[in-house]
Amino acid sequence: MTDLATASSDTPTWTVPTSLSPSRVESFLSCPLAFRFSSIEKLPDPPTVATTRGSLVHRALEILFTLPAADRTPAALDRSLDAAILEYQQMPDYTALQLDREQATKFERECRELCSNYLKIEDPRTVREIGLELKLEAPVGDLTLRGIIDRLELDADGELVVTDYKTGRAPSPNWERKSLSGVHFYSFLCESVFGKRPAAIRLMYLKSGETITATPSEQSTKFLTTRTSAVWKAVATACERDDFRPRQSNLCSWCAYQRWCPEFGGDPSLAATEAPVTLASRS
């Protein structure tokens, strides 16, 4: 549980999370206060066009890969996307966007462009998938690491390959290592659960058609577990001391919790009571 602990009225403390995902690790490193709002207080974070578009395209590719390999044609991907759109049109992630007709048309067009770009990267008929949207977890001491692998497959030699779809922009070369940290996370989970380290981990950027590939090693796995354990200890210290300091960056412009951030004149203590109303009505 990650609810507020009422150990003392003078020194408020928070229950330390017992599990972390790649996104939660990066969230804490990017801004401890935003991490507190989302991961500990569990405040709602409204969907955006970008996040819903990414989820919908992921779903379309998942549907495509449920088909026999020979049937994964461009027309089949179009039908898979149509099915995903119909699903999402009934879901809060889409309806909360409150798109008008023009915006909805643009949204669908962008989804189709991403799917079209995917087909330029690889031929889905050649992929030997063995897991889609695969939920894995493994212990590191008292902490549980968890994640969802977009696609786990076998290469020509029968070795594991982890593929992670990205619908945003590809990072600059200086940021490639950071962008791969989450996929190394998945590599560790595969090795822990299946007893076999993947031969490759890939980030497939559908917007630009680029693919970043890395080969995981014993050293990269050790670095991942050491880094994650250090982050968890930092989270525990922040919980015990009620010390979640905001960290300004270019991510602040998209932060759903900005109005309660002291860096912008806000009061974090008001978020728990105001967030359910304010964020639910935000489009």
C-alpha positions as a Python dict, from the first residue, in 0.01 Angstrom:
ca = {
    (1, 'M'): (0, 0, 0),
    (2, 'T'): (117, 353, -68),
    (3, 'D'): (-124, 562, 136),
    (4, 'L'): (-37, 837, 381),
    (5, 'A'): (92, 697, 709),
    (6, 'T'): (-22, 885, 1018),
    (7, 'A'): (268, 798, 1244),
    (8, 'S'): (299, 1149, 1381),
    (9, 'S'): (127, 1482, 1334),
    (10, 'D'): (461, 1661, 1368),
    (11, 'T'): (656, 1447, 1126),
    (12, 'P'): (436, 1320, 844),
    (13, 'T'): (574, 1012, 678),
    (14, 'W'): (474, 814, 374),
    (15, 'T'): (462, 440, 323),
    (16, 'V'): (758, 329, 112),
    (17, 'P'): (656, 166, -219),
    (18, 'T'): (745, -201, -237),
    (19, 'S'): (774, -214, -615),
    (20, 'L'): (911, 5, -893),
    (21, 'S'): (879, 10, -1270),
    (22, 'P'): (1116, 177, -1519),
    (23, 'S'): (884, 477, -1556),
    (24, 'R'): (859, 520, -1177),
    (25, 'V'): (1237, 513, -1140),
    (26, 'E'): (1276, 784, -1403),
    (27, 'S'): (987, 980, -1250),
    (28, 'F'): (1164, 1001, -913),
    (29, 'L'): (1493, 1099, -1074),
    (30, 'S'): (1322, 1366, -1284),
    (31, 'C'): (1118, 1520, -1002),
    (32, 'P'): (1071, 1368, -654),
    (33, 'L'): (762, 1581, -588),
    (34, 'A'): (587, 1467, -906),
    (35, 'F'): (677, 1110, -804),
    (36, 'R'): (509, 1166, -469),
    (37, 'F'): (194, 1297, -630),
    (38, 'S'): (165, 1013, -883),
    (39, 'S'): (320, 708, -715),
    (40, 'I'): (255, 764, -344),
    (41, 'E'): (-51, 986, -321),
    (42, 'K'): (-189, 819, -635),
    (43, 'L'): (-335, 1143, -768),
    (44, 'P'): (-504, 1114, -1107),
    (45, 'D'): (-302, 1210, -1412),
    (46, 'P'): (-529, 1301, -1704),
    (47, 'P'): (-461, 1145, -2045),
    (48, 'T'): (-307, 1355, -2320),
    (49, 'V'): (-325, 1318, -2696),
    (50, 'A'): (34, 1190, -2698),
    (51, 'T'): (-14, 926, -2428),
    (52, 'T'): (-344, 800, -2569),
    (53, 'R'): (-206, 792, -2923),
    (54, 'G'): (91, 589, -2802),
    (55, 'S'): (-128, 342, -2612),
    (56, 'L'): (-364, 300, -2905),
    (57, 'V'): (-83, 229, -3152),
    (58, 'H'): (68, -21, -2908),
    (59, 'R'): (-271, -193, -2895),
    (60, 'A'): (-296, -202, -3276),
    (61, 'L'): (43, -374, -3300),
    (62, 'E'): (-54, -616, -3026),
    (63, 'I'): (-366, -713, -3225),
    (64, 'L'): (-158, -753, -3542),
    (65, 'F'): (79, -997, -3373),
    (66, 'T'): (-203, -1220, -3257),
    (67, 'L'): (-247, -1316, -3623),
    (68, 'P'): (-53, -1596, -3792),
    (69, 'A'): (275, -1462, -3931),
    (70, 'A'): (172, -1497, -4295),
    (71, 'D'): (-143, -1288, -4235),
    (72, 'R'): (39, -980, -4098),
    (73, 'T'): (-4, -767, -4408),
    (74, 'P'): (-43, -388, -4436),
    (75, 'A'): (-418, -440, -4477),
    (76, 'A'): (-421, -648, -4161),
    (77, 'L'): (-246, -370, -3972),
    (78, 'D'): (-509, -125, -4098),
    (79, 'R'): (-781, -355, -3965),
    (80, 'S'): (-593, -396, -3636),
    (81, 'L'): (-575, -19, -3600),
    (82, 'D'): (-947, 12, -3680),
    (83, 'A'): (-1019, -237, -3403),
    (84, 'A'): (-797, -50, -3158),
    (85, 'I'): (-966, 280, -3241),
    (86, 'L'): (-1310, 128, -3177),
    (87, 'E'): (-1188, -4, -2842),
    (88, 'Y'): (-1040, 328, -2735),
    (89, 'Q'): (-1341, 533, -2841),
    (90, 'Q'): (-1521, 373, -2546),
    (91, 'M'): (-1237, 425, -2299),
    (92, 'P'): (-1172, 723, -2064),
    (93, 'D'): (-821, 763, -2207),
    (94, 'Y'): (-986, 873, -2531),
    (95, 'T'): (-1319, 1022, -2424),
    (96, 'A'): (-1150, 1248, -2166),
    (97, 'L'): (-960, 1419, -2449),
    (98, 'Q'): (-1292, 1564, -2569),
    (99, 'L'): (-1173, 1588, -2929),
    (100, 'D'): (-1390, 1766, -3181),
    (101, 'R'): (-1435, 1617, -3528),
    (102, 'E'): (-1131, 1790, -3676),
    (103, 'Q'): (-911, 1693, -3383),
    (104, 'A'): (-1035, 1334, -3393),
    (105, 'T'): (-955, 1313, -3764),
    (106, 'K'): (-604, 1444, -3701),
    (107, 'F'): (-558, 1201, -3412),
    (108, 'E'): (-656, 904, -3629),
    (109, 'R'): (-433, 1023, -3914),
    (110, 'E'): (-134, 1044, -3681),
    (111, 'C'): (-203, 691, -3554),
    (112, 'R'): (-211, 562, -3910),
    (113, 'E'): (114, 739, -3993),
    (114, 'L'): (287, 572, -3699),
    (115, 'C'): (160, 231, -3807),
    (116, 'S'): (270, 298, -4164),
    (117, 'N'): (615, 396, -4039),
    (118, 'Y'): (635, 72, -3844),
    (119, 'L'): (602, -127, -4166),
    (120, 'K'): (904, 59, -4305),
    (121, 'I'): (1116, -63, -4014),
    (122, 'E'): (1046, -435, -4033),
    (123, 'D'): (828, -698, -4193),
    (124, 'P'): (598, -831, -3917),
    (125, 'R'): (569, -1162, -4103),
    (126, 'T'): (932, -1238, -4014),
    (127, 'V'): (893, -1180, -3639),
    (128, 'R'): (887, -1487, -3412),
    (129, 'E'): (704, -1337, -3116),
    (130, 'I'): (668, -1537, -2794),
    (131, 'G'): (518, -1269, -2572),
    (132, 'L'): (306, -954, -2621),
    (133, 'E'): (245, -690, -2354),
    (134, 'L'): (420, -931, -2120),
    (135, 'K'): (395, -846, -1749),
    (136, 'L'): (702, -953, -1553),
    (137, 'E'): (832, -893, -1203),
    (138, 'A'): (1135, -1002, -1004),
    (139, 'P'): (1273, -931, -655),
    (140, 'V'): (1584, -729, -576),
    (141, 'G'): (1620, -766, -202),
    (142, 'D'): (1298, -638, -45),
    (143, 'L'): (1206, -448, -360),
    (144, 'T'): (1004, -587, -651),
    (145, 'L'): (1093, -466, -999),
    (146, 'R'): (809, -487, -1248),
    (147, 'G'): (748, -397, -1607),
    (148, 'I'): (551, -469, -1922),
    (149, 'I'): (745, -579, -2231),
    (150, 'D'): (583, -467, -2556),
    (151, 'R'): (720, -763, -2747),
    (152, 'L'): (946, -1056, -2665),
    (153, 'E'): (1068, -1257, -2961),
    (154, 'L'): (1325, -1507, -3084),
    (155, 'D'): (1594, -1414, -3335),
    (156, 'A'): (1727, -1640, -3610),
    (157, 'D'): (1949, -1818, -3358),
    (158, 'G'): (1669, -1877, -3110),
    (159, 'E'): (1793, -1606, -2873),
    (160, 'L'): (1561, -1368, -2687),
    (161, 'V'): (1509, -1014, -2816),
    (162, 'V'): (1318, -742, -2629),
    (163, 'T'): (1145, -479, -2845),
    (164, 'D'): (993, -162, -2703),
    (165, 'Y'): (780, 60, -2929),
    (166, 'K'): (816, 436, -2892),
    (167, 'T'): (577, 685, -3051),
    (168, 'G'): (761, 1000, -2947),
    (169, 'R'): (1078, 1152, -3088),
    (170, 'A'): (1401, 957, -3094),
    (171, 'P'): (1659, 1091, -2848),
    (172, 'S'): (1981, 1264, -2946),
    (173, 'P'): (2297, 1049, -2926),
    (174, 'N'): (2378, 1206, -2589),
    (175, 'W'): (2052, 1072, -2444),
    (176, 'E'): (2054, 725, -2597),
    (177, 'R'): (2199, 557, -2288),
    (178, 'K'): (1928, 705, -2067),
    (179, 'S'): (1657, 603, -2311),
    (180, 'L'): (1784, 244, -2305),
    (181, 'S'): (1781, 220, -1925),
    (182, 'G'): (1418, 107, -1921),
    (183, 'V'): (1483, -166, -2175),
    (184, 'H'): (1784, -288, -1974),
    (185, 'F'): (1528, -309, -1693),
    (186, 'Y'): (1327, -550, -1907),
    (187, 'S'): (1640, -747, -1988),
    (188, 'F'): (1696, -799, -1616),
    (189, 'L'): (1337, -916, -1574),
    (190, 'C'): (1374, -1168, -1858),
    (191, 'E'): (1693, -1309, -1709),
    (192, 'S'): (1532, -1333, -1366),
    (193, 'V'): (1208, -1495, -1485),
    (194, 'F'): (1328, -1709, -1775),
    (195, 'G'): (1688, -1767, -1668),
    (196, 'K'): (1818, -1628, -1997),
    (197, 'R'): (1959, -1288, -2082),
    (198, 'P'): (1826, -1140, -2409),
    (199, 'A'): (2072, -1118, -2696),
    (200, 'A'): (1945, -771, -2784),
    (201, 'I'): (1720, -496, -2656),
    (202, 'R'): (1565, -253, -2901),
    (203, 'L'): (1382, 76, -2895),
    (204, 'M'): (1175, 115, -3211),
    (205, 'Y'): (1088, 480, -3276),
    (206, 'L'): (782, 476, -3500),
    (207, 'K'): (773, 849, -3561),
    (208, 'S'): (1116, 869, -3724),
    (209, 'G'): (1167, 507, -3825),
    (210, 'E'): (1483, 477, -3618),
    (211, 'T'): (1581, 177, -3408),
    (212, 'I'): (1829, 188, -3122),
    (213, 'T'): (1973, -151, -3031),
    (214, 'A'): (2197, -255, -2743),
    (215, 'T'): (2342, -583, -2621),
    (216, 'P'): (2280, -640, -2249),
    (217, 'S'): (2566, -776, -2042),
    (218, 'E'): (2633, -891, -1689),
    (219, 'Q'): (2776, -546, -1624),
    (220, 'S'): (2467, -364, -1755),
    (221, 'T'): (2241, -586, -1543),
    (222, 'K'): (2450, -522, -1234),
    (223, 'F'): (2444, -148, -1303),
    (224, 'L'): (2065, -160, -1341),
    (225, 'T'): (2005, -338, -1012),
    (226, 'T'): (2257, -120, -827),
    (227, 'R'): (2103, 198, -968),
    (228, 'T'): (1747, 89, -895),
    (229, 'S'): (1834, -14, -539),
    (230, 'A'): (1994, 327, -484),
    (231, 'V'): (1683, 501, -618),
    (232, 'W'): (1462, 292, -389),
    (233, 'K'): (1675, 387, -88),
    (234, 'A'): (1643, 752, -189),
    (235, 'V'): (1265, 707, -215),
    (236, 'A'): (1260, 547, 131),
    (237, 'T'): (1458, 838, 277),
    (238, 'A'): (1224, 1089, 113),
    (239, 'C'): (923, 903, 255),
    (240, 'E'): (1068, 893, 605),
    (241, 'R'): (1163, 1261, 603),
    (242, 'D'): (869, 1384, 397),
    (243, 'D'): (1129, 1543, 171),
    (244, 'F'): (1015, 1532, -191),
    (245, 'R'): (1178, 1831, -350),
    (246, 'P'): (1057, 1961, -687),
    (247, 'R'): (1307, 1971, -970),
    (248, 'Q'): (1242, 2215, -1251),
    (249, 'S'): (1305, 2103, -1608),
    (250, 'N'): (1147, 2123, -1952),
    (251, 'L'): (910, 1849, -1833),
    (252, 'C'): (731, 2101, -1611),
    (253, 'S'): (529, 2231, -1906),
    (254, 'W'): (352, 1895, -1934),
    (255, 'C'): (323, 1820, -1563),
    (256, 'A'): (-35, 1765, -1445),
    (257, 'Y'): (62, 1868, -1091),
    (258, 'Q'): (220, 2205, -1166),
    (259, 'R'): (-46, 2408, -983),
    (260, 'W'): (55, 2245, -651),
    (261, 'C'): (429, 2280, -705),
    (262, 'P'): (606, 2536, -481),
    (263, 'E'): (835, 2622, -774),
    (264, 'F'): (524, 2773, -936),
    (265, 'G'): (374, 2918, -618),
    (266, 'G'): (163, 2615, -534),
    (267, 'D'): (95, 2429, -209),
    (268, 'P'): (159, 2050, -225),
    (269, 'S'): (-65, 1989, 77),
    (270, 'L'): (-371, 2097, -124),
    (271, 'A'): (-321, 1843, -403),
    (272, 'A'): (-490, 1550, -232),
    (273, 'T'): (-818, 1739, -187),
    (274, 'E'): (-818, 1944, -508),
    (275, 'A'): (-677, 1693, -759),
    (276, 'P'): (-979, 1462, -802),
    (277, 'V'): (-1196, 1752, -919),
    (278, 'T'): (-941, 1959, -1106),
    (279, 'L'): (-771, 1681, -1299),
    (280, 'A'): (-1090, 1496, -1381),
    (281, 'S'): (-1223, 1803, -1560),
    (282, 'R'): (-902, 1881, -1746),
    (283, 'S'): (-900, 1798, -2119),
}
